[in-house]
Amino acid sequence: MSKNTQILLVERPTGMLQASHFQLREGEIPAPAEGQLLLRSVLLSLDAANRAWMQGATYRDAVNAGDVMAGGGIAQVVESRADGFAEGDLVFGEVGWQEYVAVDARHVARCSDHRPLTQQLSVLGIAGKTAYHGLVHLSGIEAGETLLVSAAAGSVGTIVGQIGKIRGAKVVGVAGGPEKCAWVVDELGFDACIDYKNDDVPAGLAKHCDGGIDVYFDNTGGACCGAVSMYDGGPITGPVGIPGLLVVKRIRMEGFIVMDFADRDDVAERDLAAWTASGELKVIEDVIDGLENAPEGLIGLLAGANRGKRMIRVSAEPS
Ligand SMILES: NC(=O)c1ccc[n+]([C@@H]2O[C@H](COP(=O)([O-])OP(=O)(O)OC[C@H]3O[C@@H](n4cnc5c(N)ncnc54)[C@H](OP(=O)(O)O)[C@@H]3O)[C@@H](O)[C@H]2O)c1
């Protein structure tokens, strides 16, 4: 009987995440109980939020020392003890950083027929829906407005900026490093991108957003979508000048979780799939082979090594 390769979080990091916080072990393949499915992982999503879960409870429970590292992904049913599922079905759910997992069938969602399968984790997954709901449903950006987006080369940011262009906005990104910034403009069609590691950011904003900023889709500072700059040992800070600037500039600041808009997921999926098919939206994916590479993959993501949606291919994609 083959073993179940698993990656545990053995210590909750207080500073920056390191490979030593994880440990690989060969566990047993679980037996599914009544109502459960035994799944074999195919694609594991790596997300900035994985690091936030180690800090404490968020929209889900914290990941504690000794736990198999948590993570969502796409998996294939190996054995079904639940009505409505059969061996070979593909589902999305909480698979964790392991090859095999037994889960309650009511906690998984069936994958669609859309291919490539990777796009069900990227543009049609949490990243695409977060970008779509945040920009279209929450901000309501309109043609002619100016959109600023941080972590512009990341999985959410690449899609936010491109949707902004599709909606007729002027789009300015913020990203780390000159090559990334040039790529965001040349490859993704943003109007400009400010390199927060090397440029004078206020001067860049004054230059590229000279008419003001109508929507700031913030992935890094904690003002709207996420706070990746503070997940990995960075100082807990926030936007400065609050509440004075909110009053004077009539700013509305609102956080959201992608699930808040689940009732409109079908609209998001329809538009995202159509823009992808027409070529208006470029899907940027960063697929790493091998579960054992998940720790370095997440550490790298937090350090900006990724472009677009990073994921781990745990096993071969079923035909
Ligand atoms: N609200 C929701 O429902 C929801 C859902 C999904 C994701 N999110 C949030 O969306 C954000 C992006 O997540 P993701 O999974 O798509 O990751 P991602 O953007 O693909 O990767 C994270 C990026 O953040 C940038 N970064 C890292 N440390 C930074 C720092 N100190 N300052 C500025 N930028 C930094 C890096 O790019 P650079 O090279 O440019 O630094 C890195 O590539 C996260 O804040 C996440 O929590 C929210």
The ligand as a Gaussian input file, in Angstrom:
#p B3LYP/6-31G(d) Opt

LIG

0 1
 N      -10.603000      39.372000       0.432000
 C      -10.584000      38.157000      -0.094000
 O      -11.573000      37.424000      -0.137000
 C       -9.294000      37.673000      -0.686000
 C       -9.253000      36.514000      -1.479000
 C       -8.028000      36.131000      -2.056000
 C       -6.883000      36.891000      -1.804000
 N       -6.970000      37.998000      -0.999000
 C       -5.799000      38.838000      -0.718000
 O       -5.273000      39.272000      -1.951000
 C       -3.897000      39.550000      -1.780000
 C       -3.100000      38.859000      -2.877000
 O       -3.114000      37.461000      -2.603000
 P       -2.617000      36.387000      -3.644000
 O       -2.841000      35.066000      -3.023000
 O       -3.219000      36.733000      -4.963000
 O       -1.054000      36.608000      -3.696000
 P       -0.191000      37.188000      -4.871000
 O       -0.607000      38.606000      -5.113000
 O       -0.153000      36.252000      -6.021000
 O        1.258000      37.156000      -4.197000
 C        1.575000      38.017000      -3.166000
 C        2.350000      39.232000      -3.725000
 O        2.374000      40.234000      -2.724000
 C        3.502000      41.040000      -2.922000
 N        4.080000      41.363000      -1.608000
 C        4.604000      40.510000      -0.707000
 N        5.052000      41.176000       0.370000
 C        4.803000      42.489000       0.137000
 C        5.041000      43.685000       0.885000
 N        5.646000      43.658000       2.086000
 N        4.620000      44.842000       0.340000
 C        4.025000      44.881000      -0.857000
 N        3.789000      43.778000      -1.628000
 C        4.182000      42.601000      -1.117000
 C        4.496000      40.238000      -3.777000
 O        4.683000      40.912000      -5.021000
 P        5.801000      42.088000      -5.220000
 O        6.965000      41.438000      -5.897000
 O        5.086000      43.066000      -6.071000
 O        6.161000      42.587000      -3.865000
 C        3.799000      38.907000      -4.005000
 O        3.980000      38.403000      -5.311000
 C       -3.524000      39.069000      -0.365000
 O       -3.507000      40.188000       0.519000
 C       -4.656000      38.130000      -0.030000
 O       -4.852000      37.986000       1.349000
 C       -8.146000      38.392000      -0.439000

